[in-house]
Amino acid sequence: MIDALRDRAKVLQLHGLIQHWDEIAGEKWLPALIEWEENERARRSLERRISAAHLGRFKPLCDFDWSWPTRCDQDLIEESMRLDFIAAKRNLIFIGPHGIGKTMLVKNICQQALMQGHTVLFVAAGFMLTELASLDSESALRRRLRYYATPDLLCIDEIGQLSHGNRYADLLFELINRRYEHKSLIVTTNRPFAEWSQVFPSAACVVAMIDRIIHHADILQIDGESYRAKEAGDEAEKRAKKRKARKKS
C-alpha cells in the first residue's frame, strides 16, 4: 500500500512529498491527497485535449437514427467506439453523401478517444490544405505538418467537397505518409476513391495516397438521403402547423 502510494507520487512528480516520505508515509491524509492530485490533473488534461481537438458541437451517438440510412454498418461503428483501431494503428474511412451523418458519427468516436486519454485533432480538409498551402517558409510548413502528424487520432473531414490543385495533393500525401503505420487516421468523404482523381486533377500522387489510406483500414459505406434535409423538412412542417393553429385561434 505505502509503496504503491509512493509510486503514484513519483508519477505525479510530487518531489516535496517524496523528499519527506519517511515522515509522512503513515499519515491518514496522504492517500486522499494523492487521489485529489491525480483527479485534478486528469480533469485538466481532458480539458486541454478537448480544447485542442476542435470538435465543436455535435449530437451524441444515442440520437443517431440507425433506420434512416439505407446502408450503414452499425456493428462496425459500435466496434470502432471501443477504439481498438487506435491501438492497432488502423484507419477508418467513412464514405457517403452529404448530410447522412458521417461527421456526427466520427465526432462521437473522437470524443470517446478523448475520454480514454488519447490526443485528437478534427479538421476540415479544405481548411487544413488551404492553411498548409499558404505557408511561405519551409520551416513554418514543417512545424504545421508536425502539428497535424502528432495526435494519436487525426480526423480529416469531407475530402472531396472541394477540388484542389497538385500542391494540395502533395501536401495531403506528405501528411498521410508521415502518419502511415504510426498513427490512426479517420477520413470522411462524399466521393468514392475512383473519383479522387477529380478531387485532385492531374496529381501524380493520388494512387499512392489512396493506397496508404486504405492499407490497414476499415471502410464504412453509408448510403441514403440527407438526414439534414429531412430535419429541415420536419421543422418546416412543424412551423406550418403552428401558423395554421394560430390562424384558427
C-alpha positions, 0 to 999 in steps of 0.5 A: 500500500505505502509503496504503491502510494509512493509510486503514484507520487513519483508519477505525479512528480510530487518531489516535496512529498517524496523528499519527506516520505519517511515522515509522512508515509503513515499519515491518514491524509496522504492517500486522499491527497494523492487521489485529489492530485491525480483527479485534478490533473486528469480533469485538466488534461481532458480539458486541454485535449478537448480544447485542442481537438476542435470538435465543436458541437455535435449530437451524441451517438444515442440520437443517431437514427440507425433506420434512416440510412439505407446502408450503414454498418452499425456493428462496425461503428459500435466496434470502432467506439471501443477504439481498438483501431487506435491501438492497432494503428488502423484507419477508418474511412467513412464514405457517403453523401452529404448530410447522412451523418458521417461527421456526427458519427466520427465526432462521437468516436473522437470524443470517446478517444478523448475520454480514454486519454488519447490526443485528437485533432478534427479538421476540415480538409479544405481548411487544413490544405488551404492553411498548409498551402499558404505557408511561405517558409519551409520551416513554418510548413514543417512545424504545421505538418508536425502539428497535424502528424502528432495526435494519436487520432487525426480526423480529416473531414469531407475530402472531396467537397472541394477540388484542389490543385497538385500542391494540395495533393502533395501536401495531403500525401506528405501528411498521410505518409508521415502518419502511415503505420504510426498513427490512426487516421479517420477520413470522411468523404462524399466521393468514392476513391475512383473519383479522387482523381477529380478531387485532385486533377492531374496529381501524380500522387493520388494512387499512392495516397489512396493506397496508404489510406486504405492499407490497414483500414476499415471502410464504412459505406453509408448510403441514403438521403440527407438526414439534414434535409429531412430535419429541415423538412420536419421543422418546416412542417412543424412551423406550418402547423403552428401558423395554421393553429394560430390562424384558427385561434 
